[in-house]
């Protein structure tokens, strides 16, 4: 089993801070690695068309963002960046 996880948070997906699961927007499951790769390419293409910045780690974590998408953080008394993250999980 393979899956793609889309999360939206004020940090990149590779940090996986405690409780990160509460930021999951969507999970897609696949039976084969080929289906996973196809699904990932489709999702990457979609995100690349919508967000101007991209970063990735280890080929399994992808972060996308725009400079305009920020939210106010009471604890830090400042605006913080919002990230759209994709996590690739194999053999779940």
Protein Blocks (a to p, Z undefined) as FASTA:
>chain_A
ZZddddddfbdfklopghklmmpfbdcddfbfklmmmmmmmmmmmmmmmpmbdcdehhla
ccdddfklccddfklopacdddddddddehZZ
